Amino acid sequence: VQLVESGGGLVQAGGSLRLSCAASGITFSDAAVAWYRQAPGKQRELVAIISIGSISTTYGDFVKGRFTIARDDTNNTMYLQMTNLQPEDTAVYYCYAFPPVCWGQGTQVTVSW
């Protein structure tokens, strides 16, 4: 089982990034998938989760309509489109799937003024 994130980087405040998570070794269409993030010195927190079949999505309160989670079951890939990024969004972003429970290695997102 493997989840591989990509798309992180350095962006200025107000900018956008699109994260991708490519899955292998799991039946992706039978898994709920999510994005978490962890900033230095803080606990890991839920960014967004999307259910099997894209029936429902849930976002962390801090998202405030700026991010969109999506999944492509044909290509075993999940996405997180992030807009109006702010310095407080700086963190390592992790892809998560279950079942079975698995995590990606993370991708760094840094937002500067």
C-alpha positions in Angstrom: 0.0 0.0 0.0 1.4 3.3 -1.0 0.2 7.0 -1.1 2.4 9.5 -2.8 1.7 13.2 -2.5 3.0 15.9 -4.9 2.3 19.5 -5.7 3.6 21.2 -2.6 5.9 24.2 -2.7 6.5 27.8 -1.9 3.8 30.3 -2.8 3.0 33.9 -1.8 0.0 34.8 0.3 -3.1 34.9 -1.8 -1.7 32.3 -4.2 -2.9 28.8 -5.1 -1.6 25.3 -5.1 -3.0 21.9 -6.2 -1.9 18.9 -4.3 -2.2 15.4 -5.7 -2.1 12.0 -3.9 -1.5 8.9 -6.0 -2.6 5.6 -4.4 -1.4 2.1 -5.2 -1.9 -1.3 -3.5 -5.5 -0.5 -2.3 -8.9 -0.6 -3.8 -9.0 3.2 -4.1 -12.7 3.3 -5.0 -13.6 1.5 -1.8 -11.6 3.9 0.5 -12.5 7.1 2.1 -9.6 9.5 1.6 -8.5 12.7 3.3 -5.9 15.4 3.6 -4.4 16.3 7.0 -1.7 18.8 7.8 0.8 19.4 10.5 2.5 22.7 11.2 5.7 22.9 13.3 4.9 22.5 17.0 1.2 21.8 16.3 -0.9 18.6 16.2 -1.9 17.1 12.9 -5.3 18.3 11.9 -7.9 17.4 9.3 -8.0 19.6 6.3 -10.7 17.7 4.2 -12.2 14.3 3.8 -14.1 12.9 0.9 -16.3 9.8 1.1 -16.5 6.7 -1.1 -18.2 7.7 -4.3 -17.7 11.4 -3.6 -21.1 11.4 -1.9 -19.9 13.8 0.9 -17.1 16.1 1.8 -16.1 17.7 5.1 -13.6 20.5 5.7 -11.8 21.8 8.7 -13.3 25.1 10.0 -10.2 27.0 9.0 -10.7 26.2 5.3 -13.6 28.7 5.0 -14.4 27.8 1.4 -10.8 28.2 0.1 -10.0 24.5 -0.5 -11.7 21.9 -2.6 -11.1 18.1 -2.2 -11.8 15.8 -5.1 -11.1 12.2 -6.2 -10.6 10.4 -9.5 -11.3 6.7 -8.8 -10.4 5.8 -12.4 -6.8 7.0 -11.8 -6.6 6.2 -8.1 -5.8 9.9 -7.3 -7.1 12.4 -4.9 -6.6 16.2 -5.2 -6.7 19.3 -2.9 -7.1 22.6 -4.7 -6.1 25.4 -2.4 -6.7 29.0 -3.1 -6.1 32.3 -1.2 -3.4 30.6 0.8 -2.2 32.4 3.9 1.0 32.0 5.9 -0.9 30.1 8.6 -1.5 27.4 6.0 2.2 26.6 6.0 2.5 22.9 7.0 3.3 19.5 5.8 0.2 18.1 4.1 -0.5 14.4 4.3 -2.7 12.1 2.3 -4.7 9.5 4.3 -6.9 6.6 3.2 -8.9 3.9 4.9 -9.5 1.0 4.7 -6.8 0.0 5.2 -5.4 2.9 7.2 -2.4 4.3 5.4 -0.6 7.6 5.2 1.6 9.3 2.6 5.0 10.7 3.3 3.8 14.3 3.2 4.4 17.3 1.0 5.6 20.7 2.3 3.5 23.8 1.6 5.1 27.1 2.5 3.2 30.4 2.2 5.1 33.6 2.5 4.1 37.3 2.7 
